[in-house]
Amino acid sequence: MPNSIALFKNYVPILDEVYREASRSAVLDGAPELARAGANAGELIIPKMTMDGLADYARASGYVDGDVTLTNETVLCNFDRGRMFTVDALDDAETAGIAFGRLASEFIRTRVVPELDAFRFACYAAVSGIGSASGALADGASVVAALRAAASAMDEAEVPMEGRFLFITPTVLGLIQDMDTTSSREVLTRFDTVIQVPQTRFYTAIEQLSGLNSEAGDESAGGYRKATSGKDINFLVIHRDAPIQFTKHLAPKVIPPEANPAADAWKFGYRMVGIADAYENKVAGIYLHHKG
């Protein structure tokens, strides 16, 4: 059985690629080498750097000493979700592995990625101290004005233009694209990359369902939904250095048919753990506009 388990684990890199292609927020993922596992389950250790600014230079005494501090901060993952799937017993482990790969790929595209995107955007929208505005964007001119306000706020806060990601709904983006004017094209140049996000993944708050059928209600389908307090997001501007975003696909848990007391079937457990937060000294790198 160890060889069979190793075979299934070979599909994990493929699942990572499916995630990167399907996710709208994956462009914000931090470099994997910057984060390492903490002492306890669900913890990550990430580096943080602070440094002094310029000081006077004197010909007699030379430079004023400065200080650079690199510290490691332990953060607690706030996304930890999973599912266990059952696949009928097949001829051999290799064929079962292919079935798992197809099942998991479809699961990631249609269930995992939409929820993960929605979770991340809601987390960034809730960060204290970010720039924000609200209101209806009924036409292209109002969208252009709102985007100019967002870009100007970041310019004034000295947030670099390089690395600014504009996440925007197709409907809102379409309003300025239909204008096809110099002003509508020019405002988009104030952002490094424009990424369209379906409204179904774009709320200021979401509720993640338990996957259980209990007295509180039937949530057996799992997934997520817009929270009662949630607002529809029109657009969200995020500089790549502002978020703390790391995600890990955990190697699948595999139970062979001979060890499954309930059915003649393989069982595959899929789990994703990660964090979506923001560095407290880089909140100027996030700007939210939502419907009123």
RATAJO-V639839 format. One record per residue. N is the residue number from 0. PHI is phi in whole degrees, 0 to 359 (none if undefined). OMEGA is omega in degrees with one decimal (999 if undefined). BURIAL is # if it has 9 or more other C-alpha atoms within 8 Angstrom, else .. Layout:
BEGIN
n:N phi:PHI omega:OMEGA burial:BURIAL
n:N phi:PHI omega:OMEGA burial:BURIAL
END
This chain:
BEGIN
n:0 phi:none omega:177.8 burial:.
n:1 phi:306 omega:179.0 burial:.
n:2 phi:295 omega:178.9 burial:.
n:3 phi:294 omega:178.9 burial:#
n:4 phi:298 omega:178.5 burial:#
n:5 phi:299 omega:178.7 burial:.
n:6 phi:298 omega:-179.3 burial:#
n:7 phi:294 omega:-179.9 burial:#
n:8 phi:294 omega:177.4 burial:#
n:9 phi:294 omega:-179.4 burial:.
n:10 phi:277 omega:-177.1 burial:#
n:11 phi:301 omega:176.8 burial:#
n:12 phi:301 omega:177.8 burial:.
n:13 phi:294 omega:178.4 burial:.
n:14 phi:296 omega:176.6 burial:#
n:15 phi:299 omega:-179.4 burial:#
n:16 phi:292 omega:176.8 burial:.
n:17 phi:300 omega:178.7 burial:#
n:18 phi:300 omega:-176.6 burial:#
n:19 phi:296 omega:-178.6 burial:.
n:20 phi:284 omega:-174.7 burial:.
n:21 phi:269 omega:-174.4 burial:.
n:22 phi:279 omega:174.2 burial:#
n:23 phi:278 omega:-174.7 burial:#
n:24 phi:264 omega:-175.7 burial:#
n:25 phi:298 omega:179.8 burial:.
n:26 phi:296 omega:-178.8 burial:.
n:27 phi:265 omega:-179.4 burial:.
n:28 phi:301 omega:175.0 burial:#
n:29 phi:286 omega:178.5 burial:.
n:30 phi:298 omega:-176.5 burial:.
n:31 phi:304 omega:-177.0 burial:.
n:32 phi:289 omega:-178.9 burial:.
n:33 phi:276 omega:-178.6 burial:.
n:34 phi:242 omega:175.4 burial:#
n:35 phi:224 omega:-176.1 burial:#
n:36 phi:296 omega:177.2 burial:.
n:37 phi:275 omega:-177.6 burial:#
n:38 phi:290 omega:-177.5 burial:.
n:39 phi:246 omega:179.8 burial:.
n:40 phi:299 omega:177.5 burial:.
n:41 phi:80 omega:179.7 burial:#
n:42 phi:252 omega:173.0 burial:#
n:43 phi:233 omega:175.9 burial:#
n:44 phi:250 omega:-177.6 burial:#
n:45 phi:236 omega:-179.6 burial:#
n:46 phi:276 omega:174.4 burial:#
n:47 phi:226 omega:-177.1 burial:.
n:48 phi:237 omega:172.7 burial:.
n:49 phi:230 omega:-179.2 burial:.
n:50 phi:209 omega:177.7 burial:.
n:51 phi:283 omega:176.7 burial:.
n:52 phi:270 omega:-179.5 burial:.
n:53 phi:294 omega:176.1 burial:.
n:54 phi:225 omega:179.9 burial:.
n:55 phi:294 omega:173.8 burial:.
n:56 phi:250 omega:-179.8 burial:.
n:57 phi:248 omega:-179.3 burial:.
n:58 phi:296 omega:-177.3 burial:.
n:59 phi:283 omega:-174.1 burial:.
n:60 phi:253 omega:177.3 burial:.
n:61 phi:81 omega:-174.6 burial:.
n:62 phi:282 omega:167.7 burial:.
n:63 phi:271 omega:-178.7 burial:.
n:64 phi:299 omega:175.7 burial:.
n:65 phi:242 omega:-176.0 burial:.
n:66 phi:231 omega:172.8 burial:.
n:67 phi:239 omega:-177.9 burial:.
n:68 phi:241 omega:175.3 burial:.
n:69 phi:247 omega:-178.2 burial:.
n:70 phi:240 omega:175.1 burial:.
n:71 phi:254 omega:-178.4 burial:.
n:72 phi:248 omega:177.4 burial:.
n:73 phi:270 omega:179.3 burial:#
n:74 phi:239 omega:-178.1 burial:.
n:75 phi:261 omega:177.9 burial:.
n:76 phi:300 omega:-179.9 burial:#
n:77 phi:247 omega:175.1 burial:.
n:78 phi:233 omega:-179.8 burial:#
n:79 phi:210 omega:-174.2 burial:#
n:80 phi:225 omega:-179.4 burial:.
n:81 phi:196 omega:176.5 burial:.
n:82 phi:207 omega:174.0 burial:.
n:83 phi:247 omega:-179.1 burial:.
n:84 phi:246 omega:179.0 burial:.
n:85 phi:241 omega:177.2 burial:.
n:86 phi:234 omega:-179.1 burial:#
n:87 phi:307 omega:-179.7 burial:.
n:88 phi:303 omega:-178.6 burial:#
n:89 phi:242 omega:-173.4 burial:.
n:90 phi:301 omega:-177.7 burial:.
n:91 phi:208 omega:-176.0 burial:.
n:92 phi:296 omega:-177.3 burial:.
n:93 phi:295 omega:177.8 burial:.
n:94 phi:296 omega:177.3 burial:#
n:95 phi:296 omega:178.6 burial:#
n:96 phi:297 omega:178.1 burial:#
n:97 phi:296 omega:178.4 burial:.
n:98 phi:299 omega:178.2 burial:#
n:99 phi:297 omega:-179.3 burial:#
n:100 phi:301 omega:-179.8 burial:#
n:101 phi:291 omega:179.4 burial:.
n:102 phi:299 omega:-176.9 burial:.
n:103 phi:294 omega:179.2 burial:#
n:104 phi:298 omega:179.1 burial:#
n:105 phi:295 omega:179.1 burial:#
n:106 phi:299 omega:-179.3 burial:#
n:107 phi:295 omega:-178.0 burial:#
n:108 phi:296 omega:-170.5 burial:#
n:109 phi:260 omega:-177.2 burial:.
n:110 phi:236 omega:-175.0 burial:#
n:111 phi:290 omega:-174.1 burial:#
n:112 phi:298 omega:178.2 burial:#
n:113 phi:302 omega:179.4 burial:#
n:114 phi:292 omega:-179.4 burial:#
n:115 phi:295 omega:176.2 burial:.
n:116 phi:300 omega:-178.4 burial:#
n:117 phi:299 omega:179.5 burial:#
n:118 phi:297 omega:-178.0 burial:#
n:119 phi:297 omega:-177.9 burial:#
n:120 phi:297 omega:177.4 burial:#
n:121 phi:295 omega:178.2 burial:#
n:122 phi:296 omega:-178.6 burial:#
n:123 phi:291 omega:177.8 burial:#
n:124 phi:294 omega:-176.8 burial:#
n:125 phi:267 omega:-178.9 burial:.
n:126 phi:294 omega:-179.4 burial:#
n:127 phi:288 omega:174.3 burial:.
n:128 phi:92 omega:179.6 burial:.
n:129 phi:283 omega:173.2 burial:#
n:130 phi:288 omega:-178.7 burial:#
n:131 phi:202 omega:175.2 burial:.
n:132 phi:205 omega:179.8 burial:.
n:133 phi:214 omega:178.2 burial:.
n:134 phi:141 omega:179.7 burial:.
n:135 phi:281 omega:174.4 burial:.
n:136 phi:247 omega:-170.0 burial:#
n:137 phi:271 omega:-177.9 burial:.
n:138 phi:212 omega:-177.2 burial:.
n:139 phi:299 omega:-178.5 burial:#
n:140 phi:298 omega:180.0 burial:.
n:141 phi:290 omega:177.0 burial:#
n:142 phi:292 omega:178.8 burial:#
n:143 phi:301 omega:179.5 burial:#
n:144 phi:298 omega:-179.4 burial:.
n:145 phi:293 omega:178.8 burial:#
n:146 phi:292 omega:177.0 burial:#
n:147 phi:296 omega:178.9 burial:#
n:148 phi:297 omega:179.1 burial:.
n:149 phi:295 omega:-179.1 burial:#
n:150 phi:296 omega:-179.8 burial:#
n:151 phi:294 omega:178.8 burial:.
n:152 phi:298 omega:178.7 burial:#
n:153 phi:288 omega:176.8 burial:#
n:154 phi:300 omega:-179.1 burial:#
n:155 phi:296 omega:179.0 burial:.
n:156 phi:273 omega:178.2 burial:.
n:157 phi:61 omega:172.9 burial:.
n:158 phi:280 omega:-177.0 burial:#
n:159 phi:302 omega:177.0 burial:#
n:160 phi:291 omega:176.5 burial:#
n:161 phi:292 omega:-179.3 burial:.
n:162 phi:96 omega:175.3 burial:#
n:163 phi:277 omega:177.7 burial:#
n:164 phi:255 omega:175.2 burial:#
n:165 phi:261 omega:174.6 burial:#
n:166 phi:264 omega:-171.4 burial:#
n:167 phi:212 omega:179.3 burial:#
n:168 phi:289 omega:177.3 burial:#
n:169 phi:302 omega:-179.0 burial:#
n:170 phi:295 omega:-179.1 burial:.
n:171 phi:293 omega:178.2 burial:#
n:172 phi:298 omega:-180.0 burial:#
n:173 phi:299 omega:-179.8 burial:.
n:174 phi:297 omega:179.8 burial:#
n:175 phi:275 omega:176.3 burial:#
n:176 phi:295 omega:179.8 burial:#
n:177 phi:291 omega:177.3 burial:.
n:178 phi:294 omega:179.6 burial:.
n:179 phi:49 omega:179.0 burial:.
n:180 phi:241 omega:178.3 burial:.
n:181 phi:299 omega:-178.6 burial:.
n:182 phi:293 omega:-179.2 burial:.
n:183 phi:290 omega:177.9 burial:#
n:184 phi:284 omega:-176.5 burial:#
n:185 phi:294 omega:-175.9 burial:.
n:186 phi:295 omega:-179.6 burial:#
n:187 phi:287 omega:177.7 burial:.
n:188 phi:287 omega:178.7 burial:.
n:189 phi:281 omega:-179.6 burial:.
n:190 phi:234 omega:-177.3 burial:#
n:191 phi:293 omega:-175.1 burial:#
n:192 phi:219 omega:176.7 burial:.
n:193 phi:251 omega:-177.9 burial:#
n:194 phi:234 omega:179.7 burial:#
n:195 phi:278 omega:-179.6 burial:#
n:196 phi:236 omega:177.3 burial:#
n:197 phi:301 omega:-179.7 burial:.
n:198 phi:302 omega:-178.9 burial:#
n:199 phi:294 omega:176.9 burial:.
n:200 phi:247 omega:-165.5 burial:#
n:201 phi:232 omega:179.2 burial:#
n:202 phi:229 omega:177.3 burial:#
n:203 phi:284 omega:177.4 burial:#
n:204 phi:204 omega:177.1 burial:#
n:205 phi:231 omega:174.6 burial:#
n:206 phi:240 omega:178.2 burial:.
n:207 phi:268 omega:-174.9 burial:.
n:208 phi:275 omega:-170.2 burial:#
n:209 phi:286 omega:-174.0 burial:.
n:210 phi:85 omega:-177.4 burial:#
n:211 phi:244 omega:172.5 burial:#
n:212 phi:254 omega:-175.0 burial:#
n:213 phi:232 omega:178.8 burial:.
n:214 phi:297 omega:-179.9 burial:.
n:215 phi:286 omega:-179.8 burial:.
n:216 phi:142 omega:-179.2 burial:.
n:217 phi:271 omega:177.2 burial:#
n:218 phi:243 omega:-174.1 burial:#
n:219 phi:297 omega:179.5 burial:#
n:220 phi:288 omega:179.9 burial:.
n:221 phi:69 omega:179.8 burial:#
n:222 phi:85 omega:-175.9 burial:#
n:223 phi:212 omega:173.9 burial:#
n:224 phi:207 omega:177.3 burial:.
n:225 phi:296 omega:179.1 burial:#
n:226 phi:289 omega:179.4 burial:.
n:227 phi:303 omega:-179.0 burial:.
n:228 phi:275 omega:-174.3 burial:.
n:229 phi:287 omega:175.3 burial:#
n:230 phi:244 omega:174.1 burial:#
n:231 phi:290 omega:177.1 burial:#
n:232 phi:273 omega:173.9 burial:#
n:233 phi:276 omega:174.3 burial:#
n:234 phi:203 omega:-179.3 burial:#
n:235 phi:219 omega:178.0 burial:#
n:236 phi:257 omega:-177.9 burial:#
n:237 phi:226 omega:172.9 burial:#
n:238 phi:280 omega:-171.5 burial:#
n:239 phi:299 omega:-178.8 burial:#
n:240 phi:272 omega:-174.8 burial:.
n:241 phi:281 omega:-174.9 burial:#
n:242 phi:277 omega:167.0 burial:#
n:243 phi:259 omega:-173.9 burial:#
n:244 phi:224 omega:176.7 burial:#
n:245 phi:222 omega:-178.6 burial:#
n:246 phi:220 omega:179.0 burial:#
n:247 phi:223 omega:169.4 burial:.
n:248 phi:276 omega:178.9 burial:#
n:249 phi:278 omega:180.0 burial:#
n:250 phi:306 omega:-174.4 burial:.
n:251 phi:296 omega:172.2 burial:#
n:252 phi:275 omega:-173.6 burial:.
n:253 phi:242 omega:174.8 burial:#
n:254 phi:239 omega:-177.9 burial:#
n:255 phi:286 omega:-178.8 burial:#
n:256 phi:305 omega:-177.2 burial:#
n:257 phi:291 omega:178.3 burial:.
n:258 phi:256 omega:-178.9 burial:.
n:259 phi:259 omega:-176.6 burial:#
n:260 phi:285 omega:-173.5 burial:.
n:261 phi:267 omega:-175.4 burial:.
n:262 phi:198 omega:174.9 burial:.
n:263 phi:276 omega:-172.7 burial:#
n:264 phi:203 omega:171.1 burial:#
n:265 phi:282 omega:173.0 burial:#
n:266 phi:238 omega:-179.5 burial:#
n:267 phi:236 omega:176.7 burial:#
n:268 phi:258 omega:178.4 burial:#
n:269 phi:246 omega:-179.3 burial:#
n:270 phi:217 omega:175.6 burial:#
n:271 phi:232 omega:-179.6 burial:#
n:272 phi:234 omega:178.9 burial:#
n:273 phi:189 omega:-179.8 burial:#
n:274 phi:221 omega:173.2 burial:#
n:275 phi:226 omega:-178.0 burial:#
n:276 phi:208 omega:179.7 burial:#
n:277 phi:220 omega:174.1 burial:#
n:278 phi:292 omega:-174.7 burial:#
n:279 phi:295 omega:179.8 burial:.
n:280 phi:267 omega:-179.0 burial:.
n:281 phi:228 omega:-178.3 burial:#
n:282 phi:292 omega:176.4 burial:#
n:283 phi:295 omega:179.5 burial:#
n:284 phi:276 omega:177.4 burial:#
n:285 phi:229 omega:178.1 burial:#
n:286 phi:223 omega:-175.7 burial:#
n:287 phi:245 omega:168.3 burial:#
n:288 phi:229 omega:-178.7 burial:#
n:289 phi:230 omega:177.3 burial:#
n:290 phi:292 omega:-177.6 burial:#
n:291 phi:288 omega:999 burial:.
END
